[in-house]
Amino acid sequence: MLNPFQQLCAQSYGGGDFAHVESVPQARETGDTLFAFLMIELSESEGCKTREEAVRRLEMAISDIQCVIAAVDRKAAR
């Protein structure tokens, strides 16, 4: 059973391609590791129980991805 944050993630991620997903194990089976990661991060079992916590976790993921992008850009510029 997905919480409301996971439901929104499944409905919106990939243009709705994963709207059929109903559990974290099913999210893992899609083969999309970023989607699975988001579904895990947004799970109540990981402590995500409020809108504020969901947004905080998503913003942290964005920040981590932006750091990797910057590192790739720096490497490519050499």
Secondary structure, DSSP 8 states (H G I E B T S, - for coil): ---HHHHHHHHHGGGGTTTT--SHHHHHHTS-HHHHHHHHHT-GGGT--SHHHHHHHHHHHHHHHHHHHHHHHHHHH-
